[in-house]
């Protein structure tokens, strides 16, 4: 099987998903169609039974050795909805890595039993290393990156884009919208990843608000300057809130680089409050990959513009569709 070594595809289909940049607009939107179809199927008993026959007998391993609640459960539920069986390894401390086994030997063992390995790992690059290892050794298994270090989180980007796609579908789509990314843009892999997918759309205008200690890195900044119609930066959310079609909030990622301290006062200058949200357009949306801290107070959960709990649900369906795409059961779902 001649898999493209650059984008891990075979005849236009993803074999492995390790980088957000592997998604073209067309591919992402095809996956959204499958996600829409699957969630509709699941509203009836025969439909959900049909969905559950998609991947019966196939096994997924969730190799999640970095904290996770939502992404872990979302993949778990997505695999179950397709009828897959799942197993999990959630800590290196209780695996053979503690006996000195290399991570790649562990992964090779996982590949003996599983068709799909979903990986959340603290260091960047590990999912890609596994994907290359599988290709080099002709192991016909699949890898999905469920979040790697500070760097990339392709399935979060997919579900965030899916949320925006659904939201703006009847309002001219994502093209031309003004998107405000807020918070820890230096280390927030969710924001970094979403930005790469927004770059696939026409005329998007990007506003960035972050404390000075955690501004968007040079790599993403230069991509943004090339890809977007307009890029503005500030440390104060009030500067841009009234113009936004979507506000994407993130928390301070203090588990990385503990020497970088972001003072509470800096968080206050970007956190949402009822008074600040009052300046937002009536049809704007508020998003967050979760978990949140103080940047979105719970009182805003009742605001009709809040979409962060919908993102969680959209995430499960986007992952159903992605797994179906990678394991080749998407056309069966589309023809139901
Ligand atoms: C994000 C992550 O892990 O990067 N969360 C998630 O996957 N839903 C964002 C975060 O941890 O802040």
Boltz pocket constraint, residues with backbone or C-beta under 6 A from the ligand:
constraints:
  - pocket:
      binder: B
      contacts: [[A, 67], [A, 70], [A, 71], [A, 146], [A, 147], [A, 149], [A, 153], [A, 156], [A, 188], [A, 189], [A, 190], [A, 250], [A, 251], [A, 289], [A, 290], [A, 291]]
      max_distance: 6.0
